[in-house]
Amino acid sequence: RYSAEGEAALARDEIGEDGGGAIGWFRRALELRRTDSRALQGLAAAESALIRRAEVAAARDDYARAARWLDRAATVRPGAGTVAAARARIAFQRAARVGGLR
């Protein structure tokens, strides 16, 4: 039930970066069963959605906002490595952008 609520929240773009939302629902599901694959996949999807927001901000040259989205994404699945990879991509993009301005 909680995973279904999380999936519905994700579909409404209610990720829950400030508490609640999809992330909250998926975490509730995991409190009941640590191995709930739907909830684990849902958290990964929520993390991806936050990373996508960071990528959109970076595409608009708003690297401060991109960093904030990545910081939030890093709290969803600490140690997963996905956020670190996104940070590297965005840093490369920023360096290329700055280099193109010179």
Buried (B, 14 or more C-beta within 10 A) or exposed (E): EBBEBBBEBBEEEBBBBEEEBBBBBBBBBBEEEEEBEBBBBBBBBBBBBBBBBBBEBBEEEBBEBBBBBBBBBBEBBEEBEBBEEBBEBBBEBBEEEEEEEE
